Amino acid sequence: MKKLVLVGGGHAQLSVLQALATARVQGVETTLITPSAHQNYSGMLPGWMAGHYSQAQCRIDLRPLAQAAGVKLVLDHVTGLDATQRRVHLADGQSVDYDVLSLDIGSETASSGLNALGDKLLPIKPLDNFFAAWPAVLAEARTQQGFRLVVVGAGAGGVEVALAARHAFSQAALDAQVALVAADTGLLPGHGAGVQRRVRQLAKRFGLVLHFAQALATARGLTLSDGQVLAADCVIAATGARAAPWLVGTGLALDDAGYVLVNAHHRSLSHADVFAAGDTCARQDVAMARSGVHAVFAGPVLAHNLLATLSGGALRAYRPKPRPLYLLACGPRYAVASWGGWSAQGAWVWYWKDWIDRGFIRRFSG
């Protein structure tokens, strides 16, 4: 009996569970190890913050998926991995051996530069933690006059979260301010000038204050490189990703940032029995941003390659699109589309995004 172990219930791993349910591979014992029975969908996080969705509408229950696939579900955190011994170590002290391993554990927020904020700091990732914490932030803003929220990091995630928070406060008629701090890379780096211009205008329309400076954390808030001091009751960190620290020392080949190096088949460059997808991996053959878009589209390829490895079949390559489409939620039911140098905005873009997001949830919810 071959042992297939899936670590993490991320977007790509959902396709693996679905493929296992369809294929019903004989002679394979599969285990899914993940901290939670639910997978929160990152694409719907801003809409949930803004009040457009309940949490139940933007998460996927892994239990029926695992059951349909004949997969054993282990709810625990992975603390380490020995790639030589083919063994995964769990937080409860137990270990799980594997013949083939698939990693889809996402990433964490690189927020170490903001640790001086203490309890005021709220990183976007891990998503489970953010989903648990945001209702408390909103409750505090309801009871405190002049509540001050600052979002640090002006990539797509930071922009969406800042505008979602601004809308949530506005809908509740709260005396609260939201500021977005963009570093010297500017607003939405990597996106076209048209998208950046649209978001700047929307930020002004919706009452989101923009700061273009580096931020230094203090116990009271943030000191900016332009000399301004931002007092803050809560600081949301959207400051980019970092790899899970436990990947160091596993024996797997990692890039300089600690991500698992994989080839076009999303197979480890150092261990042919290990595959990785989503934010936890890095490719050297093609430029690929850390985005849920790639995790979703790489999922079917990952599923095929795992089954092919177990059965001796041919592998497929994942070729990311050179210009992925981004639909950026802007607080109310309004969004901006970004595709290379093309951009558009409006309520229709939000409903387009809503249709895609709800379709993704339905696809894995029976």
C-alpha positions as a LaTeX table, in Angstrom:
\begin{tabular}{lrrr}
\hline
Residue & $x$ (\AA) & $y$ (\AA) & $z$ (\AA) \\
\hline
Met1 & 0.00 & 0.00 & 0.00 \\
Lys2 & 1.54 & 3.32 & $-1.11$ \\
Lys3 & 1.16 & 6.30 & 1.20 \\
Leu4 & 0.18 & 9.68 & $-0.24$ \\
Val5 & 0.28 & 12.52 & 2.28 \\
Leu6 & $-1.25$ & 15.92 & 1.58 \\
Val7 & $-0.03$ & 18.68 & 3.89 \\
Gly8 & $-2.32$ & 21.72 & 3.91 \\
Gly9 & $-5.84$ & 22.12 & 2.55 \\
Gly10 & $-4.99$ & 25.01 & 0.25 \\
His11 & $-6.62$ & 25.97 & $-3.05$ \\
Ala12 & $-4.53$ & 23.55 & $-5.14$ \\
Gln13 & $-5.08$ & 20.66 & $-2.76$ \\
Leu14 & $-8.84$ & 20.95 & $-3.26$ \\
Ser15 & $-8.37$ & 19.78 & $-6.84$ \\
Val16 & $-6.33$ & 16.85 & $-5.56$ \\
Leu17 & $-9.17$ & 15.74 & $-3.26$ \\
Gln18 & $-11.64$ & 16.06 & $-6.12$ \\
Ala19 & $-9.42$ & 14.02 & $-8.44$ \\
Leu20 & $-8.96$ & 11.30 & $-5.82$ \\
Ala21 & $-12.73$ & 11.04 & $-5.39$ \\
Thr22 & $-13.14$ & 10.57 & $-9.14$ \\
Ala23 & $-10.18$ & 8.27 & $-9.81$ \\
Arg24 & $-10.49$ & 6.05 & $-6.74$ \\
Val25 & $-6.89$ & 4.86 & $-7.11$ \\
Gln26 & $-6.32$ & 1.34 & $-5.79$ \\
Gly27 & $-3.44$ & 0.49 & $-3.51$ \\
Val28 & $-3.00$ & 4.04 & $-2.21$ \\
Glu29 & $-3.65$ & 5.22 & 1.34 \\
Thr30 & $-4.07$ & 9.00 & 1.45 \\
Thr31 & $-3.87$ & 11.30 & 4.48 \\
Leu32 & $-4.66$ & 15.03 & 4.56 \\
Ile33 & $-3.00$ & 16.97 & 7.39 \\
Thr34 & $-4.34$ & 20.47 & 7.97 \\
Pro35 & $-5.00$ & 22.64 & 11.05 \\
Ser36 & $-8.69$ & 23.30 & 10.31 \\
Ala37 & $-11.61$ & 21.36 & 8.87 \\
His38 & $-12.44$ & 24.42 & 6.76 \\
Gln39 & $-10.48$ & 26.13 & 4.00 \\
Asn40 & $-11.13$ & 29.87 & 3.94 \\
Tyr41 & $-11.13$ & 31.28 & 0.40 \\
Ser42 & $-8.83$ & 34.29 & 0.26 \\
Gly43 & $-10.61$ & 35.78 & $-2.77$ \\
Met44 & $-13.74$ & 36.43 & $-0.69$ \\
Leu45 & $-12.02$ & 37.82 & 2.42 \\
Pro46 & $-12.52$ & 41.51 & 1.45 \\
Gly47 & $-16.19$ & 40.87 & 0.64 \\
Trp48 & $-16.65$ & 39.19 & 4.02 \\
Met49 & $-15.00$ & 42.11 & 5.82 \\
Ala50 & $-17.25$ & 44.54 & 3.95 \\
Gly51 & $-20.34$ & 42.61 & 5.03 \\
His52 & $-21.32$ & 41.11 & 1.66 \\
Tyr53 & $-20.80$ & 37.49 & 2.75 \\
Ser54 & $-21.09$ & 35.41 & 5.88 \\
Gln55 & $-18.01$ & 33.40 & 6.78 \\
Ala56 & $-19.90$ & 30.21 & 5.90 \\
Gln57 & $-20.32$ & 31.51 & 2.34 \\
Cys58 & $-16.60$ & 31.96 & 1.77 \\
Arg59 & $-15.14$ & 28.77 & 3.15 \\
Ile60 & $-15.06$ & 25.13 & 2.09 \\
Asp61 & $-15.69$ & 22.19 & 4.40 \\
Leu62 & $-12.86$ & 19.71 & 3.85 \\
Arg63 & $-14.58$ & 16.85 & 5.67 \\
Pro64 & $-17.05$ & 15.80 & 2.95 \\
Leu65 & $-14.34$ & 16.22 & 0.31 \\
Ala66 & $-11.99$ & 13.95 & 2.26 \\
Gln67 & $-14.74$ & 11.42 & 2.88 \\
Ala68 & $-15.73$ & 11.30 & $-0.79$ \\
Ala69 & $-12.08$ & 10.74 & $-1.74$ \\
Gly70 & $-11.50$ & 8.07 & 0.91 \\
Val71 & $-8.90$ & 10.30 & 2.53 \\
Lys72 & $-8.04$ & 10.23 & 6.24 \\
Leu73 & $-8.30$ & 13.75 & 7.67 \\
Val74 & $-5.87$ & 14.70 & 10.44 \\
Leu75 & $-6.51$ & 18.09 & 12.05 \\
Asp76 & $-3.11$ & 19.19 & 13.32 \\
His77 & $-0.23$ & 21.54 & 12.60 \\
Val78 & 2.88 & 20.27 & 10.84 \\
Thr79 & 6.03 & 21.27 & 12.72 \\
Gly80 & 8.69 & 19.67 & 10.56 \\
Leu81 & 9.61 & 17.32 & 7.78 \\
Asp82 & 12.45 & 14.89 & 7.16 \\
Ala83 & 12.66 & 14.54 & 3.40 \\
Thr84 & 15.32 & 11.83 & 3.66 \\
Gln85 & 13.27 & 9.63 & 5.98 \\
Arg86 & 10.04 & 10.62 & 4.19 \\
Arg87 & 8.43 & 11.58 & 7.46 \\
Val88 & 6.16 & 14.48 & 8.51 \\
His89 & 6.22 & 15.63 & 12.13 \\
Leu90 & 3.05 & 16.89 & 13.84 \\
Ala91 & 2.48 & 19.28 & 16.73 \\
Asp92 & 1.03 & 16.49 & 18.89 \\
Gly93 & 4.38 & 14.66 & 18.72 \\
Gln94 & 3.35 & 12.00 & 16.22 \\
Ser95 & 4.85 & 11.41 & 12.80 \\
Val96 & 3.35 & 10.34 & 9.48 \\
Asp97 & 5.40 & 8.51 & 6.85 \\
Tyr98 & 4.84 & 8.97 & 3.12 \\
Asp99 & 5.84 & 7.61 & $-0.27$ \\
Val100 & 4.60 & 10.72 & $-2.10$ \\
Leu101 & 4.08 & 14.11 & $-0.45$ \\
Ser102 & 2.12 & 17.18 & $-1.61$ \\
Leu103 & 2.67 & 20.53 & 0.11 \\
Asp104 & 0.09 & 23.32 & $-0.14$ \\
Ile105 & 0.47 & 25.20 & 3.13 \\
Gly106 & 0.33 & 28.76 & 1.84 \\
Ser107 & 2.53 & 31.42 & 3.36 \\
Glu108 & 2.64 & 33.75 & 6.34 \\
Thr109 & 2.72 & 37.55 & 6.46 \\
Ala110 & 6.23 & 38.99 & 6.65 \\
Ser111 & 5.41 & 41.34 & 9.50 \\
Ser112 & 8.47 & 41.07 & 11.75 \\
Gly113 & 9.28 & 44.76 & 11.20 \\
Leu114 & 6.00 & 45.67 & 12.89 \\
Asn115 & 6.33 & 43.49 & 16.00 \\
Ala116 & 6.83 & 46.54 & 18.25 \\
Leu117 & 3.08 & 47.14 & 17.89 \\
Gly118 & 2.35 & 44.17 & 20.14 \\
Asp119 & $-1.35$ & 43.35 & 20.40 \\
Lys120 & $-2.22$ & 46.12 & 17.93 \\
Leu121 & $-0.70$ & 44.13 & 15.06 \\
Leu122 & $-2.95$ & 41.94 & 12.92 \\
Pro123 & $-1.26$ & 40.14 & 9.99 \\
Ile124 & $-3.50$ & 39.15 & 7.07 \\
Lys125 & $-2.05$ & 35.64 & 7.09 \\
Pro126 & $-2.62$ & 33.02 & 8.34 \\
Leu127 & $-6.17$ & 33.57 & 7.07 \\
Asp128 & $-7.75$ & 31.51 & 9.86 \\
Asn129 & $-6.32$ & 33.92 & 12.42 \\
Phe130 & $-7.53$ & 36.96 & 10.51 \\
Phe131 & $-11.06$ & 35.61 & 10.13 \\
Ala132 & $-11.12$ & 35.02 & 13.89 \\
Ala133 & $-9.71$ & 38.45 & 14.79 \\
Trp134 & $-11.52$ & 40.90 & 12.48 \\
Pro135 & $-14.92$ & 40.74 & 14.28 \\
Ala136 & $-13.16$ & 41.82 & 17.49 \\
Val137 & $-11.55$ & 44.77 & 15.69 \\
Leu138 & $-14.95$ & 45.83 & 14.36 \\
Ala139 & $-16.49$ & 45.46 & 17.82 \\
Glu140 & $-13.75$ & 47.63 & 19.35 \\
Ala141 & $-14.33$ & 50.29 & 16.69 \\
Arg142 & $-18.02$ & 50.34 & 17.61 \\
Thr143 & $-17.24$ & 51.18 & 21.23 \\
Gln144 & $-14.40$ & 53.65 & 20.73 \\
Gln145 & $-14.69$ & 57.17 & 19.36 \\
Gly146 & $-12.15$ & 58.08 & 16.69 \\
Phe147 & $-10.93$ & 54.52 & 16.12 \\
Arg148 & $-7.79$ & 54.52 & 13.96 \\
Leu149 & $-6.98$ & 51.60 & 11.66 \\
Val150 & $-3.84$ & 51.55 & 9.53 \\
Val151 & $-3.09$ & 49.03 & 6.80 \\
Val152 & 0.59 & 48.66 & 5.91 \\
Gly153 & 1.32 & 47.35 & 2.43 \\
Ala154 & $-0.35$ & 48.51 & $-0.77$ \\
Gly155 & $-0.31$ & 45.44 & $-2.94$ \\
Ala156 & $-3.61$ & 43.95 & $-4.07$ \\
Gly157 & $-4.28$ & 42.40 & $-0.65$ \\
Gly158 & $-3.59$ & 45.58 & 1.28 \\
Val159 & $-5.70$ & 47.73 & $-1.04$ \\
Glu160 & $-8.67$ & 45.36 & $-0.88$ \\
Val161 & $-8.52$ & 45.01 & 2.90 \\
Ala162 & $-8.18$ & 48.76 & 3.48 \\
Leu163 & $-11.16$ & 49.56 & 1.25 \\
Ala164 & $-13.20$ & 46.75 & 2.82 \\
Ala165 & $-12.50$ & 48.10 & 6.31 \\
Arg166 & $-13.42$ & 51.62 & 5.19 \\
His167 & $-16.75$ & 50.32 & 3.85 \\
Ala168 & $-17.47$ & 48.29 & 6.99 \\
Phe169 & $-16.92$ & 51.34 & 9.19 \\
Ser170 & $-19.01$ & 53.52 & 6.90 \\
Gln171 & $-21.92$ & 51.07 & 6.83 \\
Ala172 & $-21.92$ & 50.94 & 10.61 \\
Ala173 & $-21.76$ & 54.77 & 10.79 \\
Leu174 & $-18.67$ & 54.56 & 12.99 \\
Asp175 & $-16.38$ & 57.40 & 13.94 \\
Ala176 & $-13.34$ & 55.60 & 12.54 \\
Gln177 & $-10.47$ & 56.36 & 10.18 \\
Val178 & $-8.62$ & 54.07 & 7.80 \\
Ala179 & $-5.19$ & 54.82 & 6.37 \\
Leu180 & $-3.16$ & 52.82 & 3.86 \\
Val181 & 0.63 & 53.06 & 3.97 \\
Ala182 & 2.38 & 52.25 & 0.69 \\
Ala183 & 6.14 & 51.87 & 0.63 \\
Asp184 & 8.43 & 53.46 & $-1.95$ \\
Thr185 & 7.29 & 50.80 & $-4.44$ \\
Gly186 & 4.01 & 52.70 & $-4.58$ \\
Leu187 & 0.39 & 51.67 & $-4.91$ \\
Leu188 & $-0.28$ & 48.26 & $-6.51$ \\
Pro189 & 3.26 & 47.61 & $-7.76$ \\
Gly190 & 3.27 & 45.40 & $-10.84$ \\
His191 & $-0.13$ & 46.60 & $-12.01$ \\
Gly192 & $-0.73$ & 49.02 & $-14.88$ \\
Ala193 & $-0.78$ & 52.79 & $-14.48$ \\
Gly194 & $-4.49$ & 52.83 & $-15.30$ \\
Val195 & $-5.30$ & 50.52 & $-12.41$ \\
Gln196 & $-3.19$ & 52.56 & $-10.02$ \\
Arg197 & $-4.92$ & 55.75 & $-11.12$ \\
Arg198 & $-8.38$ & 54.21 & $-10.70$ \\
Val199 & $-7.62$ & 52.96 & $-7.19$ \\
Arg200 & $-6.19$ & 56.34 & $-6.16$ \\
Gln201 & $-9.42$ & 58.01 & $-7.24$ \\
Leu202 & $-11.57$ & 55.41 & $-5.49$ \\
Ala203 & $-9.55$ & 55.76 & $-2.30$ \\
Lys204 & $-10.28$ & 59.49 & $-2.33$ \\
Arg205 & $-13.97$ & 58.88 & $-3.08$ \\
Phe206 & $-14.41$ & 56.38 & $-0.25$ \\
Gly207 & $-12.40$ & 58.30 & 2.34 \\
Leu208 & $-9.30$ & 56.13 & 2.49 \\
Val209 & $-6.18$ & 58.13 & 3.39 \\
Leu210 & $-3.03$ & 57.21 & 1.46 \\
His211 & 0.54 & 57.62 & 2.68 \\
Phe212 & 3.57 & 56.93 & 0.49 \\
Ala213 & 6.42 & 56.34 & 2.92 \\
Gln214 & 8.26 & 53.68 & 4.86 \\
Ala215 & 6.77 & 52.84 & 8.25 \\
Leu216 & 8.57 & 52.26 & 11.54 \\
Ala217 & 6.51 & 50.59 & 14.25 \\
Thr218 & 6.30 & 51.92 & 17.79 \\
Ala219 & 4.12 & 50.93 & 20.73 \\
Arg220 & 1.70 & 53.77 & 19.89 \\
Gly221 & 1.52 & 53.34 & 16.15 \\
Leu222 & 3.72 & 54.16 & 13.17 \\
Thr223 & 6.39 & 56.73 & 12.43 \\
Leu224 & 6.68 & 57.37 & 8.70 \\
Ser225 & 9.85 & 58.20 & 6.79 \\
Asp226 & 8.33 & 61.56 & 5.78 \\
Gly227 & 8.15 & 62.56 & 9.47 \\
Gln228 & 4.44 & 61.93 & 10.05 \\
Val229 & 3.31 & 59.98 & 13.08 \\
Leu230 & 0.24 & 57.78 & 12.75 \\
Ala231 & $-1.37$ & 56.79 & 16.02 \\
Ala232 & $-3.17$ & 53.48 & 15.57 \\
Asp233 & $-5.56$ & 51.31 & 17.51 \\
Cys234 & $-5.00$ & 48.47 & 15.06 \\
Val235 & $-2.44$ & 47.91 & 12.30 \\
Ile236 & $-3.19$ & 45.31 & 9.64 \\
Ala237 & $-0.02$ & 43.97 & 8.04 \\
Ala238 & $-0.28$ & 43.25 & 4.31 \\
Thr239 & 3.48 & 43.46 & 3.95 \\
Gly240 & 4.14 & 40.56 & 1.63 \\
Ala241 & 4.68 & 36.88 & 2.22 \\
Arg242 & 7.25 & 34.74 & 3.95 \\
Ala243 & 7.69 & 30.99 & 3.78 \\
Ala244 & 6.74 & 28.73 & 6.68 \\
Pro245 & 9.82 & 28.69 & 8.98 \\
Trp246 & 9.71 & 24.92 & 9.47 \\
Leu247 & 10.64 & 24.34 & 5.82 \\
Val248 & 14.23 & 25.20 & 6.76 \\
Gly249 & 16.01 & 22.04 & 7.80 \\
Thr250 & 13.68 & 19.67 & 5.96 \\
Gly251 & 16.34 & 18.73 & 3.43 \\
Leu252 & 14.27 & 20.09 & 0.55 \\
Ala253 & 15.90 & 22.47 & $-1.91$ \\
Leu254 & 14.70 & 25.99 & $-1.06$ \\
Asp255 & 15.22 & 29.37 & $-2.70$ \\
Asp256 & 16.87 & 32.26 & $-0.86$ \\
Ala257 & 13.52 & 33.23 & 0.70 \\
Gly258 & 12.85 & 29.73 & 2.03 \\
Tyr259 & 10.26 & 28.53 & $-0.49$ \\
Val260 & 10.30 & 25.00 & $-1.90$ \\
Leu261 & 11.97 & 24.98 & $-5.30$ \\
Val262 & 9.93 & 23.10 & $-7.90$ \\
Asn263 & 10.06 & 22.50 & $-11.63$ \\
Ala264 & 7.31 & 22.99 & $-14.21$ \\
His265 & 5.60 & 19.83 & $-12.91$ \\
His266 & 5.63 & 21.36 & $-9.41$ \\
Arg267 & 7.92 & 18.58 & $-8.31$ \\
Ser268 & 10.71 & 19.33 & $-5.85$ \\
Leu269 & 14.07 & 19.97 & $-7.49$ \\
Ser270 & 15.78 & 17.88 & $-4.82$ \\
His271 & 13.25 & 15.14 & $-3.99$ \\
Ala272 & 11.21 & 13.47 & $-6.73$ \\
Asp273 & 8.67 & 12.17 & $-4.19$ \\
Val274 & 7.69 & 15.70 & $-3.06$ \\
Phe275 & 5.38 & 18.12 & $-4.87$ \\
Ala276 & 4.40 & 21.66 & $-3.86$ \\
Ala277 & 1.94 & 24.25 & $-5.11$ \\
Gly278 & 0.56 & 27.63 & $-4.13$ \\
Asp279 & 2.45 & 30.16 & $-2.05$ \\
Thr280 & 4.74 & 27.57 & $-0.50$ \\
Cys281 & 6.71 & 26.94 & $-3.69$ \\
Ala282 & 8.98 & 28.84 & $-6.07$ \\
Arg283 & 9.90 & 28.26 & $-9.69$ \\
Gln284 & 13.11 & 29.37 & $-11.37$ \\
Asp285 & 12.01 & 28.66 & $-14.94$ \\
Val286 & 9.23 & 31.25 & $-15.03$ \\
Ala287 & 8.23 & 34.41 & $-13.18$ \\
Met288 & 5.19 & 33.67 & $-11.05$ \\
Ala289 & 3.69 & 36.07 & $-8.50$ \\
Arg290 & 2.42 & 34.75 & $-5.16$ \\
Ser291 & $-1.27$ & 34.79 & $-5.87$ \\
Gly292 & $-4.25$ & 32.56 & $-5.25$ \\
Val293 & $-4.82$ & 32.72 & $-9.01$ \\
His294 & $-1.86$ & 30.41 & $-9.60$ \\
Ala295 & $-2.80$ & 28.05 & $-6.77$ \\
Val296 & $-6.26$ & 27.59 & $-8.29$ \\
Phe297 & $-5.02$ & 26.98 & $-11.84$ \\
Ala298 & $-2.11$ & 24.78 & $-10.75$ \\
Gly299 & $-4.47$ & 22.54 & $-8.76$ \\
Pro300 & $-5.60$ & 20.25 & $-11.61$ \\
Val301 & $-1.99$ & 19.89 & $-12.80$ \\
Leu302 & $-0.85$ & 19.00 & $-9.29$ \\
Ala303 & $-3.66$ & 16.44 & $-8.99$ \\
His304 & $-2.74$ & 14.82 & $-12.32$ \\
Asn305 & 0.96 & 14.66 & $-11.44$ \\
Leu306 & 0.39 & 13.09 & $-8.04$ \\
Leu307 & $-1.78$ & 10.36 & $-9.54$ \\
Ala308 & 0.66 & 9.89 & $-12.41$ \\
Thr309 & 3.56 & 9.51 & $-9.97$ \\
Leu310 & 1.66 & 6.85 & $-8.05$ \\
Ser311 & 0.71 & 4.96 & $-11.22$ \\
Gly312 & 3.80 & 5.53 & $-13.36$ \\
Gly313 & 2.14 & 7.89 & $-15.84$ \\
Ala314 & 3.47 & 10.95 & $-17.65$ \\
Leu315 & 3.55 & 14.31 & $-15.88$ \\
Arg316 & 2.08 & 17.59 & $-17.06$ \\
Ala317 & 3.57 & 21.07 & $-16.81$ \\
Tyr318 & 1.81 & 24.06 & $-15.31$ \\
Arg319 & 2.29 & 27.07 & $-17.55$ \\
Pro320 & 1.07 & 30.22 & $-15.82$ \\
Lys321 & $-0.58$ & 32.82 & $-17.97$ \\
Pro322 & 1.77 & 35.75 & $-18.62$ \\
Arg323 & $-0.99$ & 38.24 & $-17.75$ \\
Pro324 & $-3.36$ & 36.86 & $-15.10$ \\
Leu325 & $-6.63$ & 38.68 & $-14.53$ \\
Tyr326 & $-7.09$ & 40.40 & $-11.18$ \\
Leu327 & $-10.46$ & 41.65 & $-9.95$ \\
Leu328 & $-9.91$ & 43.99 & $-7.00$ \\
Ala329 & $-12.79$ & 44.45 & $-4.57$ \\
Cys330 & $-13.15$ & 48.09 & $-3.49$ \\
Gly331 & $-15.37$ & 47.96 & $-0.39$ \\
Pro332 & $-18.92$ & 48.39 & $-1.69$ \\
Arg333 & $-20.18$ & 46.13 & $-4.46$ \\
Tyr334 & $-17.70$ & 47.78 & $-6.81$ \\
Ala335 & $-14.42$ & 46.49 & $-8.21$ \\
Val336 & $-11.50$ & 47.22 & $-10.53$ \\
Ala337 & $-10.31$ & 44.80 & $-13.20$ \\
Ser338 & $-6.59$ & 44.59 & $-13.94$ \\
Trp339 & $-5.22$ & 42.63 & $-16.90$ \\
Gly340 & $-1.82$ & 43.70 & $-18.10$ \\
Gly341 & $-2.19$ & 47.27 & $-19.36$ \\
Trp342 & $-6.00$ & 47.03 & $-19.55$ \\
Ser343 & $-8.26$ & 48.09 & $-16.71$ \\
Ala344 & $-11.93$ & 48.73 & $-16.01$ \\
Gln345 & $-14.12$ & 49.47 & $-13.02$ \\
Gly346 & $-17.70$ & 49.41 & $-11.89$ \\
Ala347 & $-20.39$ & 47.44 & $-10.11$ \\
Trp348 & $-20.41$ & 45.02 & $-13.04$ \\
Val349 & $-16.78$ & 44.09 & $-12.28$ \\
Trp350 & $-17.77$ & 43.27 & $-8.70$ \\
Tyr351 & $-20.62$ & 41.03 & $-9.86$ \\
Trp352 & $-18.22$ & 39.37 & $-12.29$ \\
Lys353 & $-15.84$ & 38.69 & $-9.39$ \\
Asp354 & $-18.75$ & 37.55 & $-7.20$ \\
Trp355 & $-19.85$ & 35.08 & $-9.90$ \\
Ile356 & $-16.32$ & 33.63 & $-10.14$ \\
Asp357 & $-15.84$ & 33.44 & $-6.37$ \\
Arg358 & $-19.19$ & 31.83 & $-5.67$ \\
Gly359 & $-18.54$ & 29.38 & $-8.50$ \\
Phe360 & $-15.26$ & 28.35 & $-6.89$ \\
Ile361 & $-17.00$ & 27.66 & $-3.58$ \\
Arg362 & $-19.78$ & 25.72 & $-5.30$ \\
Arg363 & $-17.26$ & 23.64 & $-7.21$ \\
Phe364 & $-15.91$ & 22.15 & $-3.97$ \\
Ser365 & $-19.08$ & 22.19 & $-1.88$ \\
Gly366 & $-21.10$ & 19.49 & $-3.60$ \\
\hline
\end{tabular}
